[in-house]
């Protein structure tokens, strides 16, 4: 029963709203590149293409996700290295 609610919520959140389906698919394809979910990447890359996202648009959203992920890795790295300064 809870899984059905999750899928219902997912479906509702991806419907056309203030953001277009295309814009939402760009977001939901970028996010799993930071969380590392290959299933989500596969599903949403296909959905993005279906929603009219171009290969170039998808590549750019992945680059943005990559930049954010590398920023967090750097920040956590600095925190780890700060152990040696205390």
MMTF fields as JSON, N, C-alpha, C and O atoms, coordinates in Angstrom:
{
  "mmtfVersion": "1.0.0",
  "mmtfProducer": "UNKNOWN",
  "numBonds": 343,
  "numAtoms": 344,
  "numGroups": 86,
  "numChains": 1,
  "numModels": 1,
  "chainsPerModel": [1],
  "groupsPerChain": [86],
  "chainIdList": ["A"],
  "bondAtomList": [4, 2, 8, 6, 12, 10, 16, 14, 20, 18, 24, 22, 28, 26, 32, 30, 36, 34, 40, 38, 44, 42, 48, 46, 52, 50, 56, 54, 60, 58, 64, 62, 68, 66, 72, 70, 76, 74, 80, 78, 84, 82, 88, 86, 92, 90, 96, 94, 100, 98, 104, 102, 108, 106, 112, 110, 116, 114, 120, 118, 124, 122, 128, 126, 132, 130, 136, 134, 140, 138, 144, 142, 148, 146, 152, 150, 156, 154, 160, 158, 164, 162, 168, 166, 172, 170, 176, 174, 180, 178, 184, 182, 188, 186, 192, 190, 196, 194, 200, 198, 204, 202, 208, 206, 212, 210, 216, 214, 220, 218, 224, 222, 228, 226, 232, 230, 236, 234, 240, 238, 244, 242, 248, 246, 252, 250, 256, 254, 260, 258, 264, 262, 268, 266, 272, 270, 276, 274, 280, 278, 284, 282, 288, 286, 292, 290, 296, 294, 300, 298, 304, 302, 308, 306, 312, 310, 316, 314, 320, 318, 324, 322, 328, 326, 332, 330, 336, 334, 340, 338],
  "bondOrderList": [1, 1, 1, 1, 1, 1, 1, 1, 1, 1, 1, 1, 1, 1, 1, 1, 1, 1, 1, 1, 1, 1, 1, 1, 1, 1, 1, 1, 1, 1, 1, 1, 1, 1, 1, 1, 1, 1, 1, 1, 1, 1, 1, 1, 1, 1, 1, 1, 1, 1, 1, 1, 1, 1, 1, 1, 1, 1, 1, 1, 1, 1, 1, 1, 1, 1, 1, 1, 1, 1, 1, 1, 1, 1, 1, 1, 1, 1, 1, 1, 1, 1, 1, 1, 1],
  "groupList": [{"groupName": "UNK", "atomNameList": ["N", "CA", "C", "O"], "elementList": ["N", "C", "C", "O"], "formalChargeList": [0, 0, 0, 0], "bondAtomList": [1, 0, 2, 1, 3, 2], "bondOrderList": [1, 1, 2], "singleLetterCode": "X", "chemCompType": "L-PEPTIDE LINKING"}],
  "groupTypeList": [0, 0, 0, 0, 0, 0, 0, 0, 0, 0, 0, 0, 0, 0, 0, 0, 0, 0, 0, 0, 0, 0, 0, 0, 0, 0, 0, 0, 0, 0, 0, 0, 0, 0, 0, 0, 0, 0, 0, 0, 0, 0, 0, 0, 0, 0, 0, 0, 0, 0, 0, 0, 0, 0, 0, 0, 0, 0, 0, 0, 0, 0, 0, 0, 0, 0, 0, 0, 0, 0, 0, 0, 0, 0, 0, 0, 0, 0, 0, 0, 0, 0, 0, 0, 0, 0],
  "groupIdList": [1, 2, 3, 4, 5, 6, 7, 8, 9, 10, 11, 12, 13, 14, 15, 16, 17, 18, 19, 20, 21, 22, 23, 24, 25, 26, 27, 28, 29, 30, 31, 32, 33, 34, 35, 36, 37, 38, 39, 40, 41, 42, 43, 44, 45, 46, 47, 48, 49, 50, 51, 52, 53, 54, 55, 56, 57, 58, 59, 60, 61, 62, 63, 64, 65, 66, 67, 68, 69, 70, 71, 72, 73, 74, 75, 76, 77, 78, 79, 80, 81, 82, 83, 84, 85, 86],
  "secStructList": [7, 2, 2, 2, 2, 2, 2, 2, 2, 2, 2, 2, 2, 6, 1, 1, 1, 1, 1, 7, 2, 2, 2, 2, 2, 2, 2, 2, 2, 2, 2, 2, 2, 2, 2, 6, 7, 2, 2, 2, 2, 2, 2, 2, 2, 2, 2, 2, 2, 2, 6, 6, 7, 7, 2, 2, 2, 2, 2, 2, 2, 2, 2, 2, 2, 2, 2, 2, 2, 2, 2, 2, 2, 2, 2, 2, 2, 2, 2, 2, 2, 4, 4, 4, 4, 7],
  "xCoordList": [0.814, 0.0, 0.862, 0.554, 1.924, 2.782, 3.526, 3.753, 3.903, 4.592, 3.673, 4.12, 2.403, 1.44, 1.361, 1.307, 1.353, 1.308, 2.546, 2.451, 3.69, 4.921, 4.831, 5.184, 4.357, 4.23, 3.19, 3.372, 2.105, 1.099, 1.692, 1.472, 2.433, 3.082, 4.06, 4.095, 4.848, 5.815, 5.094, 5.508, 4.027, 3.27, 2.667, 2.697, 2.121, 1.523, 2.583, 2.34, 3.741, 4.781, 5.372, 5.931, 5.252, 5.826, 4.821, 5.152, 3.602, 2.602, 2.909, 3.59, 2.39, 2.505, 1.989, 0.94, 2.703, 2.309, 2.936, 2.961, 3.442, 4.179, 5.404, 5.756, 6.041, 7.127, 6.533, 5.6, 7.075, 6.619, 7.133, 8.054, 6.539, 7.013, 8.467, 9.278, 8.788, 10.166, 11.14, 12.197, 10.781, 11.649, 11.785, 12.874, 10.686, 10.729, 11.588, 12.319, 11.514, 12.34, 13.819, 14.659, 14.152, 15.554, 16.038, 17.169, 15.178, 15.53, 15.666, 16.671, 14.636, 14.661, 15.647, 15.895, 16.212, 17.301, 18.637, 19.563, 18.749, 20.003, 20.209, 21.327, 19.145, 19.258, 19.907, 20.815, 19.482, 20.129, 21.597, 22.31, 22.04, 23.476, 24.255, 25.461, 23.58, 24.23, 24.02, 24.85, 22.909, 22.637, 23.155, 23.285, 23.45, 24.018, 23.014, 23.329, 21.809, 20.788, 20.681, 20.04, 21.295, 21.256, 19.846, 19.544, 18.991, 17.607, 16.896, 16.24, 17.03, 16.39, 16.947, 16.194, 18.253, 18.874, 18.285, 17.94, 18.169, 17.625, 16.177, 15.827, 15.354, 13.922, 13.726, 12.957, 14.417, 14.166, 14.871, 14.426, 15.95, 16.553, 15.586, 15.425, 14.954, 13.955, 12.747, 12.219, 12.302, 11.16, 11.502, 10.655, 12.723, 13.155, 13.119, 12.634, 13.629, 13.596, 12.156, 11.849, 11.284, 9.868, 9.22, 8.319, 9.675, 9.124, 9.697, 9.323, 10.599, 11.148, 12.478, 12.937, 13.105, 14.422, 15.44, 15.472, 16.268, 17.301, 18.502, 18.664, 19.322, 20.537, 21.429, 22.038, 21.498, 22.317, 21.772, 22.541, 20.448, 19.841, 20.104, 20.426, 19.969, 20.214, 21.675, 21.975, 22.576, 24.006, 24.313, 25.099, 23.694, 23.94, 23.405, 24.052, 22.228, 21.69, 22.58, 22.747, 23.143, 24.067, 25.345, 25.893, 25.823, 27.015, 26.757, 27.628, 25.562, 25.209, 25.208, 25.748, 24.601, 24.575, 25.996, 26.307, 26.844, 28.234, 28.976, 29.741, 28.738, 29.389, 28.948, 29.77, 27.657, 27.164, 27.716, 28.094, 27.761, 28.28, 29.759, 30.198, 30.525, 31.951, 32.17, 33.125, 31.273, 31.37, 31.173, 31.866, 30.222, 30.001, 31.172, 31.553, 31.732, 32.893, 34.068, 34.785, 34.258, 35.326, 35.073, 35.981, 33.841, 33.516, 33.74, 34.299, 33.309, 33.513, 34.998, 35.467, 35.73, 37.178, 37.883, 38.772, 37.491, 38.07, 37.779, 38.665, 36.545, 36.197, 37.048, 37.503, 37.265, 38.087, 39.526, 40.135, 40.059, 41.44, 41.585, 42.668, 40.514, 40.565, 40.86, 41.277, 40.655, 40.956, 42.431, 42.785, 43.28, 44.713, 45.117, 46.237, 44.209, 44.515, 44.058, 44.283, 43.423, 42.93, 43.694, 43.402],
  "yCoordList": [-1.191, 0.0, 1.261, 2.206, 1.301, 2.479, 2.703, 3.848, 1.639, 1.768, 2.412, 3.228, 2.051, 2.66, 4.159, 4.947, 4.554, 5.982, 6.707, 7.832, 6.068, 6.658, 6.865, 7.931, 5.847, 5.967, 7.019, 7.745, 7.106, 8.141, 9.536, 10.444, 9.688, 10.968, 11.335, 12.479, 10.363, 10.579, 11.041, 12.009, 10.353, 10.709, 12.095, 12.851, 12.433, 13.754, 14.855, 15.912, 14.609, 15.64, 15.915, 16.986, 14.957, 15.136, 15.645, 15.791, 15.912, 16.457, 17.92, 18.608, 18.369, 19.777, 20.656, 20.374, 21.698, 22.652, 23.989, 24.392, 24.681, 25.915, 25.595, 26.343, 24.469, 23.964, 23.006, 22.263, 23.03, 22.111, 20.704, 20.524, 19.728, 18.34, 18.257, 17.561, 18.964, 18.969, 19.496, 18.906, 20.603, 21.156, 20.201, 20.026, 19.591, 18.64, 17.435, 16.939, 16.954, 15.803, 16.159, 15.307, 17.396, 17.821, 17.763, 17.358, 18.169, 18.133, 16.694, 16.323, 15.881, 14.516, 13.618, 12.499, 14.073, 13.308, 13.739, 12.932, 14.998, 15.479, 14.945, 14.59, 14.885, 14.489, 13.112, 12.987, 12.07, 10.775, 10.715, 9.773, 11.706, 11.764, 12.195, 11.963, 12.819, 13.156, 12.071, 11.901, 11.33, 10.28, 8.913, 7.997, 8.784, 7.544, 6.426, 5.261, 6.761, 5.737, 5.409, 6.15, 4.317, 3.983, 3.695, 3.984, 3.135, 2.859, 4.172, 4.291, 5.153, 6.456, 7.157, 7.761, 7.081, 7.692, 7.091, 7.819, 5.786, 5.108, 5.519, 5.917, 5.422, 5.741, 7.198, 7.484, 8.11, 9.528, 10.048, 11.039, 9.412, 9.798, 9.488, 10.283, 8.335, 7.965, 8.886, 9.293, 9.22, 10.113, 11.526, 12.207, 11.959, 13.286, 13.356, 14.332, 12.33, 12.294, 12.352, 13.068, 11.598, 11.575, 12.95, 13.332, 13.689, 15.005, 16.109, 17.274, 15.748, 16.728, 17.332, 18.287, 16.789, 17.27, 16.824, 15.659, 17.774, 17.426, 16.804, 16.932, 16.144, 15.54, 16.619, 16.401, 17.781, 18.882, 19.432, 19.745, 19.548, 20.013, 19.02, 19.417, 17.744, 16.715, 16.733, 16.629, 16.866, 16.917, 18.098, 17.972, 19.244, 20.417, 20.22, 20.622, 19.606, 19.37, 18.383, 18.515, 17.413, 16.463, 17.174, 16.875, 18.122, 18.893, 19.736, 19.855, 20.318, 21.088, 20.171, 20.526, 18.992, 18.024, 17.61, 17.473, 17.415, 17.025, 18.112, 17.826, 19.365, 20.488, 20.541, 20.746, 20.357, 20.384, 19.218, 19.386, 18.04, 16.858, 17.036, 16.699, 17.562, 17.736, 18.797, 18.719, 19.796, 20.812, 20.215, 20.579, 19.296, 18.669, 17.758, 17.673, 17.086, 16.23, 17.078, 16.681, 18.24, 19.142, 19.634, 19.635, 20.05, 20.543, 19.467, 19.747, 18.243, 17.156, 16.829, 16.48, 16.945, 16.718, 17.73, 17.375, 18.983, 20.03, 19.728, 19.849, 19.335, 18.976, 17.826, 17.847, 16.831, 15.693, 16.122, 15.682, 16.98, 17.446, 18.378, 18.472, 19.07, 19.957, 19.211, 19.829, 17.91, 17.087, 17.254, 17.221, 17.43, 17.537, 18.899, 19.067, 19.879, 21.22, 21.447, 22.52, 20.454, 20.662, 19.859, 19.924],
  "zCoordList": [0.0, 0.0, 0.0, -0.726, 0.789, 0.866, -0.445, -0.835, -1.122, -2.404, -3.439, -4.246, -3.417, -4.336, -4.079, -5.022, -2.821, -2.479, -3.005, -3.496, -2.9, -3.406, -4.914, -5.418, -5.636, -7.081, -7.459, -8.436, -6.695, -6.939, -6.726, -7.527, -5.654, -5.361, -6.473, -6.927, -6.906, -7.98, -9.249, -9.887, -9.607, -10.804, -10.719, -11.69, -9.564, -9.377, -9.454, -10.035, -8.875, -8.842, -10.221, -10.454, -11.131, -12.467, -13.493, -14.67, -13.053, -13.972, -14.283, -13.523, -15.413, -15.803, -14.677, -14.098, -14.37, -13.341, -13.675, -14.838, -12.668, -12.916, -13.775, -14.688, -13.463, -14.313, -15.332, -15.031, -16.525, -17.566, -17.271, -16.474, -17.911, -17.773, -18.231, -17.62, -19.297, -19.806, -18.745, -18.523, -18.094, -17.056, -15.882, -15.335, -15.502, -14.384, -14.725, -13.867, -15.959, -16.346, -16.364, -16.075, -16.695, -16.605, -15.16, -14.891, -14.241, -12.821, -12.345, -11.739, -12.629, -12.088, -12.803, -12.352, -13.899, -14.502, -13.909, -13.827, -13.495, -12.908, -11.493, -11.121, -10.712, -9.303, -9.123, -8.3, -9.855, -9.616, -10.048, -9.701, -10.796, -11.085, -9.846, -9.762, -8.887, -7.621, -6.575, -5.683, -6.678, -5.698, -6.142, -5.33, -7.436, -7.96, -8.166, -7.923, -8.612, -8.837, -10.333, -11.079, -10.776, -12.198, -12.715, -13.873, -11.882, -12.277, -12.599, -13.634, -11.714, -11.918, -13.153, -13.916, -13.352, -14.53, -15.798, -16.729, -15.84, -17.02, -17.276, -18.387, -16.263, -16.392, -16.813, -17.731, -16.146, -16.395, -17.644, -18.223, -18.073, -19.348, -20.489, -21.415, -20.409, -21.421, -21.355, -22.39, -20.139, -19.976, -20.46, -21.038, -20.228, -20.687, -22.21, -22.782, -22.855, -24.319, -24.82, -25.773, -24.177, -24.552, -24.337, -25.083, -23.325, -23.014, -23.905, -23.767, -24.816, -25.747, -25.347, -25.973, -24.311, -23.9, -24.953, -25.35, -25.396, -26.382, -25.677, -24.464, -26.442, -25.898, -25.274, -24.227, -25.926, -25.429, -24.107, -23.198, -24.003, -22.744, -21.621, -20.502, -21.911, -20.907, -20.468, -19.279, -21.433, -21.112, -20.197, -19.258, -20.471, -19.639, -18.221, -17.253, -18.092, -16.747, -15.983, -14.77, -16.671, -16.03, -15.596, -14.535, -16.417, -16.039, -14.789, -13.927, -14.691, -13.493, -12.272, -11.224, -12.409, -11.305, -10.919, -9.736, -11.909, -11.663, -10.894, -9.974, -11.285, -10.594, -9.136, -8.243, -8.895, -7.514, -6.702, -5.542, -7.312, -6.61, -6.286, -5.187, -7.231, -6.973, -5.9, -5.128, -5.854, -4.804, -3.421, -2.471, -3.315, -2.007, -1.636, -0.469, -2.622, -2.348, -1.856, -0.937, -2.469, -2.042, -0.613, 0.217, -0.333, 1.005, 2.066, 3.126, 1.783, 2.74, 2.877, 3.96, 1.776, 1.821, 2.703, 3.477, 2.588, 3.437, 4.899, 5.745, 5.205, 6.585, 7.093, 8.237, 6.261, 6.671, 6.953, 7.928, 6.096, 6.273, 7.466, 8.045, 7.843, 9.0, 10.292, 11.271, 10.32, 11.502, 11.872, 13.05, 10.875, 11.123, 11.668, 12.152, 11.593, 12.072, 13.511, 14.07, 14.107, 15.479, 16.482, 17.676]
}
